[in-house]
């Protein structure tokens, strides 16, 4: 089991070298298109990200945090991971932005301007945990295809918007409604205007929850472009792919949405356990819904050194999809024994919870602090990598940091 908590110096060094040579790795120079990245190739300045964020891919942009960057109770923009499937849209004019509600199960197609959404419907603010379904993918063996996320593809920001439920009810929902599907204005990597980079959704039960928002503010300010400006869907507790960015259309479906990234092995796992590397038939794959219980030690940074006889204060966050975390523990003997952490209640449903503990060590030497959360259904994090799946989803193994006692 491998865990990469340290920044990939080689990756950033290569990236800097390529920028200096006025070349962007991944060949962004496609015919007839000049991405924003070419105009300002430094993603840290372009997206206002912390210098220790890790670039996994530039086409599309995918950037993750390190555990220690996520120490804030409310994640700032500078430390929020970026997960894109297509190219970032350009030339957005919020004053002209519209959202259309359509589909087989809408009573009447309706289109709203952004100003109408803000004025017609009551606004709400929630802290919502968003985690990429592939967070932790780098640990799977055999290797799972996709961005090799370590632990930093998760955040919990404060989102302000209107309830999706209120907008859908205003348009009218037929009794045969089963699912919603979102559509955005991001550009397919091929630049084919007939193709969508991603168009996912969720069952009506999730769409109609209080906390499922059509959001236009993040942490009290307009949502940054890279995170979905001027309007995005936010569905906390489920894979981040459900929280579509740059949304301009929501379809109320009379069947499970069949948009891009809803079929095959995209955001789906085997319905039953399979052996590592085993091929799985499409009919035996199930859509990921609520994310599993998980936790992250955000302080101190892995590699901490303390003097013998001193205790070490640790802290971090824990979350459990649609559920709450009921118990938080830590171990310094590789899971042989566990001690309790103090765990706070969430600020609202679907927000992550904060934990802390004072850790003492019996003698000098090398230690690992492991963190384990247990949800309200009494399901705990596994100490090792959970079951293998073709795309490396839902790795909720215990996070750990290294500590040296001198």
Backbone torsions as a table, in degrees:
resi	resn	phi	psi	omega
1	UNK	NA	125.2	-177.4
2	UNK	-112.7	153.1	179.3
3	UNK	-145.4	123.9	-178.0
4	UNK	-111.1	98.9	-178.7
5	UNK	-98.9	-4.3	-175.6
6	UNK	-105.7	148.1	-178.2
7	UNK	-62.7	139.7	180.0
8	UNK	-79.8	92.8	-176.2
9	UNK	-59.7	-38.0	-177.9
10	UNK	-64.3	-40.1	179.7
11	UNK	-62.3	-48.4	-178.4
12	UNK	-68.4	-35.3	178.7
13	UNK	-64.7	-45.1	178.4
14	UNK	-62.9	-40.7	-180.0
15	UNK	-60.8	-45.1	-179.5
16	UNK	-64.6	-39.1	179.6
17	UNK	-62.8	-43.2	-179.0
18	UNK	-66.8	-38.2	176.8
19	UNK	-62.3	-42.1	-179.9
20	UNK	-61.7	-27.5	-179.5
21	UNK	-91.2	7.5	-179.5
22	UNK	60.8	32.7	177.2
23	UNK	-125.2	138.5	176.8
24	UNK	-106.7	122.8	179.8
25	UNK	-65.4	148.8	-177.1
26	UNK	96.4	-4.4	177.6
27	UNK	52.4	76.1	177.0
28	UNK	-78.6	-11.4	-172.8
29	UNK	-78.8	77.1	178.2
30	UNK	-93.4	156.9	-176.0
31	UNK	-59.1	129.2	172.3
32	UNK	73.8	8.6	-177.8
33	UNK	-135.1	132.9	176.2
34	UNK	-122.6	96.3	-178.4
35	UNK	-61.2	160.0	176.6
36	UNK	-57.5	-34.9	-175.9
37	UNK	-59.8	-31.8	-179.7
38	UNK	-68.6	-35.0	-178.5
39	UNK	-70.7	-33.0	177.8
40	UNK	-144.5	89.4	-169.1
41	UNK	-74.5	-6.7	-179.5
42	UNK	-85.3	106.1	-175.6
43	UNK	-65.7	-26.4	-178.6
44	UNK	-68.7	-38.9	175.8
45	UNK	-79.6	-39.6	-177.5
46	UNK	-59.9	-41.4	-175.9
47	UNK	-110.1	8.3	179.5
48	UNK	56.6	49.1	-178.0
49	UNK	-104.3	153.4	177.8
50	UNK	-61.2	145.0	-175.5
51	UNK	-64.1	-18.6	-179.3
52	UNK	-93.5	3.5	173.5
53	UNK	-65.1	153.9	-174.9
54	UNK	-112.9	123.3	178.6
55	UNK	-83.5	119.0	177.4
56	UNK	-95.7	-28.8	-174.6
57	UNK	-162.8	146.9	179.8
58	UNK	-112.5	-8.7	-179.9
59	UNK	-146.4	88.3	2.5
60	UNK	-79.2	168.4	179.1
61	UNK	-69.3	126.8	173.7
62	UNK	-140.5	118.1	-172.5
63	UNK	-136.8	134.8	-179.3
64	UNK	-120.2	160.4	176.2
65	UNK	-88.9	167.4	166.0
66	UNK	-101.5	159.7	-173.8
67	UNK	-53.3	-44.2	-174.9
68	UNK	-69.9	-17.8	178.3
69	UNK	-76.5	-13.9	-175.9
70	UNK	-100.8	26.9	-175.7
71	UNK	-72.0	-25.5	-179.2
72	UNK	-63.5	144.9	177.3
73	UNK	-66.6	-38.0	173.6
74	UNK	-113.3	118.7	-173.0
75	UNK	-67.5	124.6	175.7
76	UNK	-77.0	158.4	179.2
77	UNK	-53.0	-38.0	-174.6
78	UNK	-61.2	-21.1	-176.6
79	UNK	-118.6	14.2	179.2
80	UNK	-87.3	132.4	179.2
81	UNK	-66.3	155.5	177.1
82	UNK	-117.1	126.3	174.6
83	UNK	-130.3	112.8	178.3
84	UNK	-121.5	151.1	173.8
85	UNK	-108.0	-20.4	179.9
86	UNK	-134.3	-165.0	-179.6
87	UNK	-86.4	144.1	-178.9
88	UNK	-66.2	129.9	180.0
89	UNK	-66.7	152.1	-179.9
90	UNK	-120.9	163.0	173.7
91	UNK	66.7	30.6	-179.5
92	UNK	-73.1	131.8	176.1
93	UNK	-118.8	104.2	-175.9
94	UNK	-60.1	-29.1	-179.4
95	UNK	-67.2	-24.4	-179.4
96	UNK	-103.2	1.2	-175.3
97	UNK	-69.9	138.2	176.5
98	UNK	-132.8	155.7	174.2
99	UNK	-124.0	125.3	179.7
100	UNK	-107.7	133.7	173.4
101	UNK	-105.1	120.0	-179.6
102	UNK	-143.9	-160.8	178.8
103	UNK	113.5	168.2	-176.9
104	UNK	-62.6	-27.6	-172.3
105	UNK	-110.9	22.4	172.7
106	UNK	-97.3	141.3	-179.4
107	UNK	-71.8	-36.6	178.9
108	UNK	-151.8	124.4	176.4
109	UNK	-57.5	131.8	178.5
110	UNK	-135.8	147.0	178.0
111	UNK	-124.7	133.7	-178.3
112	UNK	-121.9	141.5	169.4
113	UNK	-80.2	164.3	177.7
114	UNK	-61.8	-39.6	179.1
115	UNK	-62.9	-37.8	178.6
116	UNK	-67.4	-39.5	177.4
117	UNK	-60.3	-42.8	-177.1
118	UNK	-70.5	-32.7	-175.3
119	UNK	-92.9	-31.5	-173.4
120	UNK	-83.3	-30.7	-173.6
121	UNK	-116.0	147.1	178.2
122	UNK	-64.7	140.8	-178.9
123	UNK	-98.5	146.2	-178.8
124	UNK	-133.6	153.9	177.2
125	UNK	-128.6	127.6	178.0
126	UNK	-136.8	147.6	166.6
127	UNK	-87.4	125.5	-173.4
128	UNK	-131.9	130.9	179.9
129	UNK	-82.4	124.8	177.8
130	UNK	-122.7	122.3	-179.4
131	UNK	-130.8	134.4	175.8
132	UNK	-64.7	135.9	179.0
133	UNK	-58.0	-26.2	-178.5
134	UNK	-95.4	10.5	178.2
135	UNK	-58.1	126.6	-176.6
136	UNK	90.9	5.9	-177.0
137	UNK	-58.1	-30.6	-174.7
138	UNK	-60.9	-15.5	-176.6
139	UNK	-89.7	-10.3	-174.7
140	UNK	-73.1	143.8	178.4
141	UNK	-142.1	118.1	4.0
142	UNK	-61.3	156.8	-178.8
143	UNK	-57.4	133.8	176.4
144	UNK	-95.4	139.5	-178.5
145	UNK	-70.5	147.6	178.5
146	UNK	125.8	177.8	177.1
147	UNK	-58.9	132.4	-175.1
148	UNK	-86.9	68.6	177.9
149	UNK	-61.5	144.3	174.4
150	UNK	-99.1	-95.0	-178.8
151	UNK	-123.8	-4.0	-167.8
152	UNK	-97.9	14.1	179.8
153	UNK	-94.3	58.7	178.6
154	UNK	-152.9	149.0	173.7
155	UNK	-159.7	165.6	175.8
156	UNK	-139.4	95.2	179.0
157	UNK	-99.4	174.6	175.6
158	UNK	-100.2	121.5	-175.5
159	UNK	-114.1	137.4	177.9
160	UNK	-121.9	133.5	178.6
161	UNK	-176.8	-159.4	177.7
162	UNK	-111.0	151.5	178.8
163	UNK	-67.3	132.5	176.4
164	UNK	-58.1	-36.3	-179.7
165	UNK	-56.5	-43.5	-177.5
166	UNK	-64.5	-38.6	-179.4
167	UNK	-71.3	-43.2	179.3
168	UNK	-63.5	-41.1	178.9
169	UNK	-65.5	-33.4	178.8
170	UNK	-65.3	-37.1	177.3
171	UNK	-77.4	-30.3	179.7
172	UNK	103.8	126.5	-179.2
173	UNK	-113.4	123.3	177.0
174	UNK	-72.8	158.0	-177.8
175	UNK	-65.9	-20.6	-177.9
176	UNK	-89.0	9.4	-179.3
177	UNK	-64.7	135.0	-178.0
178	UNK	-120.8	-39.2	-168.2
179	UNK	-148.6	162.0	166.5
180	UNK	-119.6	151.8	175.3
181	UNK	-130.1	139.1	179.7
182	UNK	-103.5	155.3	176.7
183	UNK	-135.1	137.6	-178.8
184	UNK	-126.4	-178.6	-177.4
185	UNK	-106.6	9.1	174.3
186	UNK	-64.1	156.3	-170.3
187	UNK	-102.1	133.7	177.2
188	UNK	-60.8	145.7	-177.2
189	UNK	-57.3	-29.6	178.4
190	UNK	-77.0	-11.7	-174.6
191	UNK	66.0	14.8	175.5
192	UNK	-75.2	114.1	-175.9
193	UNK	-65.6	-13.8	179.7
194	UNK	-86.9	-6.5	-177.6
195	UNK	-109.1	141.2	175.4
196	UNK	-102.4	135.6	177.0
197	UNK	-63.7	-38.5	179.7
198	UNK	-158.8	140.1	175.7
199	UNK	-151.0	89.2	-177.6
200	UNK	-110.9	-169.9	-178.1
201	UNK	-174.7	-159.6	-177.9
202	UNK	-157.4	162.4	176.7
203	UNK	-61.4	158.1	-178.3
204	UNK	-58.5	-35.1	-179.7
205	UNK	-57.1	-41.8	178.2
206	UNK	-73.4	-41.2	-179.0
207	UNK	-60.6	-29.9	-174.6
208	UNK	-95.6	5.4	177.6
209	UNK	-67.9	152.9	179.1
210	UNK	-54.8	-40.6	-170.5
211	UNK	-86.4	-4.5	178.0
212	UNK	-80.4	112.4	-170.1
213	UNK	-115.1	151.7	158.6
214	UNK	-97.5	100.7	-169.0
215	UNK	-98.6	145.2	175.5
216	UNK	-129.7	-2.6	174.7
217	UNK	-131.3	145.2	176.9
218	UNK	-130.9	122.4	-177.1
219	UNK	53.9	38.7	173.7
220	UNK	83.5	-0.8	-179.5
221	UNK	-126.8	165.4	175.8
222	UNK	-52.9	138.7	179.5
223	UNK	-59.8	131.2	176.7
224	UNK	-59.6	151.2	-178.4
225	UNK	-52.4	-46.4	-175.0
226	UNK	-64.7	-19.4	-179.8
227	UNK	-104.7	12.8	169.6
228	UNK	117.9	9.7	179.2
229	UNK	-52.3	136.7	7.6
230	UNK	-99.4	-3.6	-176.2
231	UNK	-149.0	133.0	177.0
232	UNK	-142.9	160.6	174.1
233	UNK	-88.8	137.7	176.4
234	UNK	-129.5	116.1	-179.4
235	UNK	-126.5	86.1	-175.0
236	UNK	-63.0	152.2	176.6
237	UNK	86.1	-14.1	177.9
238	UNK	-109.5	168.0	179.1
239	UNK	-51.3	142.1	-177.4
240	UNK	-57.4	-23.4	-179.8
241	UNK	-63.8	-17.8	176.8
242	UNK	-77.3	-23.8	-177.3
243	UNK	-89.2	73.0	-173.7
244	UNK	-61.7	139.2	178.7
245	UNK	-94.8	161.6	175.0
246	UNK	50.8	42.6	-172.7
247	UNK	-74.9	129.4	175.6
248	UNK	-127.0	-0.7	178.2
249	UNK	-156.1	136.9	174.2
250	UNK	-126.7	126.5	-179.5
251	UNK	-104.9	130.3	173.9
252	UNK	-91.6	114.9	-170.7
253	UNK	-101.9	153.0	174.7
254	UNK	-98.3	15.3	178.5
255	UNK	-155.3	171.2	175.0
256	UNK	-61.1	129.4	-177.2
257	UNK	-55.5	137.5	-176.1
258	UNK	-117.4	31.5	179.3
259	UNK	-74.3	-180.0	178.9
260	UNK	-59.8	134.7	-179.3
261	UNK	75.1	22.8	174.6
262	UNK	-109.9	-7.7	-175.1
263	UNK	-124.5	-179.3	179.7
264	UNK	63.9	-136.1	179.5
265	UNK	-101.8	10.2	179.1
266	UNK	-73.5	116.2	178.2
267	UNK	53.3	34.1	175.8
268	UNK	-133.2	150.0	179.0
269	UNK	-128.2	161.5	177.3
270	UNK	-58.3	135.8	179.3
271	UNK	-65.0	-29.0	177.7
272	UNK	-124.3	153.4	-178.6
273	UNK	-57.8	142.0	178.9
274	UNK	-129.1	159.6	177.4
275	UNK	-73.5	149.0	178.2
276	UNK	-53.9	128.2	178.6
277	UNK	86.6	-4.4	-177.2
278	UNK	-70.3	140.2	176.3
279	UNK	-80.0	139.1	-176.4
280	UNK	-121.2	132.5	179.0
281	UNK	-70.4	149.4	-177.7
282	UNK	-56.8	-38.3	-177.8
283	UNK	-68.4	-15.2	-179.1
284	UNK	-100.5	12.6	178.6
285	UNK	-103.4	140.8	-179.8
286	UNK	-119.5	142.9	-179.3
287	UNK	-68.9	135.0	176.7
288	UNK	-72.0	133.1	176.8
289	UNK	-118.6	-110.4	-178.7
290	UNK	-63.0	135.4	179.8
291	UNK	-75.1	153.3	-178.4
292	UNK	-78.4	164.7	178.7
293	UNK	-62.5	140.5	-174.4
294	UNK	-160.7	160.9	177.7
295	UNK	-149.6	166.0	-175.8
296	UNK	-148.4	127.1	174.5
297	UNK	-84.4	118.4	-176.6
298	UNK	-105.3	-13.2	175.9
299	UNK	-149.5	132.9	0.2
300	UNK	-81.4	176.4	174.5
301	UNK	-69.0	143.1	178.2
302	UNK	-55.2	136.2	-177.0
303	UNK	101.7	10.3	-179.6
304	UNK	-62.5	145.9	177.9
305	UNK	-123.9	128.0	178.6
306	UNK	-131.5	163.8	179.8
307	UNK	-83.8	147.0	178.7
308	UNK	-57.5	137.8	178.8
309	UNK	93.5	-10.8	179.1
310	UNK	-97.8	148.4	175.2
311	UNK	-90.3	163.2	-178.7
312	UNK	-125.5	123.7	176.4
313	UNK	-84.1	127.3	177.0
314	UNK	-116.8	157.0	175.3
315	UNK	-154.0	166.6	179.9
316	UNK	176.6	-161.7	-178.0
317	UNK	-130.3	155.7	175.7
318	UNK	-140.7	149.9	-178.7
319	UNK	-151.4	164.5	-174.3
320	UNK	-151.3	45.0	177.7
321	UNK	60.4	-124.3	-180.0
322	UNK	-76.3	-12.2	-175.9
323	UNK	-100.1	179.9	172.1
324	UNK	-106.0	162.3	172.7
325	UNK	-88.9	123.6	-177.0
326	UNK	-95.3	-26.6	-175.8
327	UNK	-147.3	140.5	179.1
328	UNK	-130.4	132.5	-177.3
329	UNK	-135.9	162.2	173.8
330	UNK	-135.2	157.1	178.2
331	UNK	-135.9	142.7	174.4
332	UNK	-116.3	7.4	179.8
333	UNK	-125.7	40.2	174.8
334	UNK	60.2	34.9	174.4
335	UNK	89.1	3.9	178.1
336	UNK	-67.3	-40.1	176.4
337	UNK	-136.6	156.7	-177.9
338	UNK	-132.1	144.9	175.3
339	UNK	-123.8	154.1	-173.4
340	UNK	-79.5	145.8	169.5
341	UNK	-105.8	160.2	169.4
342	UNK	-82.6	128.2	-178.8
343	UNK	-122.3	129.8	-179.7
344	UNK	-86.8	156.4	172.4
345	UNK	-72.3	153.2	178.6
346	UNK	-69.7	151.6	178.6
347	UNK	-65.5	-28.6	172.7
348	UNK	-160.6	168.1	179.0
349	UNK	-57.1	138.7	177.9
350	UNK	78.2	5.7	171.7
351	UNK	-90.2	149.8	176.3
352	UNK	-72.2	163.0	-177.2
353	UNK	-113.9	148.8	-174.7
354	UNK	-102.8	137.8	179.0
355	UNK	-127.6	160.1	175.8
356	UNK	-154.9	160.9	178.1
357	UNK	-163.2	157.5	173.7
358	UNK	-107.3	118.8	-172.9
359	UNK	-105.8	129.1	176.1
360	UNK	-111.9	149.1	-177.7
361	UNK	-119.1	139.3	-174.4
362	UNK	-70.3	-28.7	-179.5
363	UNK	-163.5	175.5	-178.1
364	UNK	-73.2	159.7	-179.8
365	UNK	138.5	-169.1	-179.0
366	UNK	-93.4	135.7	178.1
367	UNK	-136.1	157.8	168.2
368	UNK	-122.7	133.0	174.5
369	UNK	-98.9	118.9	178.7
370	UNK	-102.9	143.2	178.6
371	UNK	-116.3	136.6	-179.4
372	UNK	-137.6	123.9	177.5
373	UNK	-105.3	148.9	176.1
374	UNK	-127.4	131.5	-175.8
375	UNK	-87.7	179.1	-175.6
376	UNK	-70.7	-8.8	172.8
377	UNK	-96.9	12.1	178.2
378	UNK	65.7	25.7	175.8
379	UNK	-98.9	124.8	-175.8
380	UNK	-105.8	160.6	173.7
381	UNK	-63.9	142.7	172.8
382	UNK	-76.7	152.0	178.0
383	UNK	-76.5	-27.6	179.7
384	UNK	-114.7	173.6	179.4
385	UNK	-53.9	129.6	177.2
386	UNK	-72.3	-173.3	-174.7
387	UNK	-54.2	139.2	179.5
388	UNK	-67.7	146.1	171.4
389	UNK	-145.9	156.6	-169.5
390	UNK	-54.9	-33.8	-177.7
391	UNK	-107.1	8.2	175.0
392	UNK	66.3	45.0	179.4
393	UNK	-93.8	158.9	167.9
394	UNK	62.7	38.6	173.1
395	UNK	-77.2	106.6	179.8
396	UNK	-118.0	29.7	177.3
397	UNK	-61.1	153.6	-179.0
398	UNK	-54.7	132.2	173.0
399	UNK	-78.8	150.5	179.3
400	UNK	-146.3	152.2	175.5
401	UNK	-128.3	154.5	179.7
402	UNK	-93.6	140.8	178.5
403	UNK	-137.2	136.3	176.5
404	UNK	-113.7	126.4	177.6
405	UNK	-106.3	116.8	-178.2
406	UNK	-98.7	NA	NA
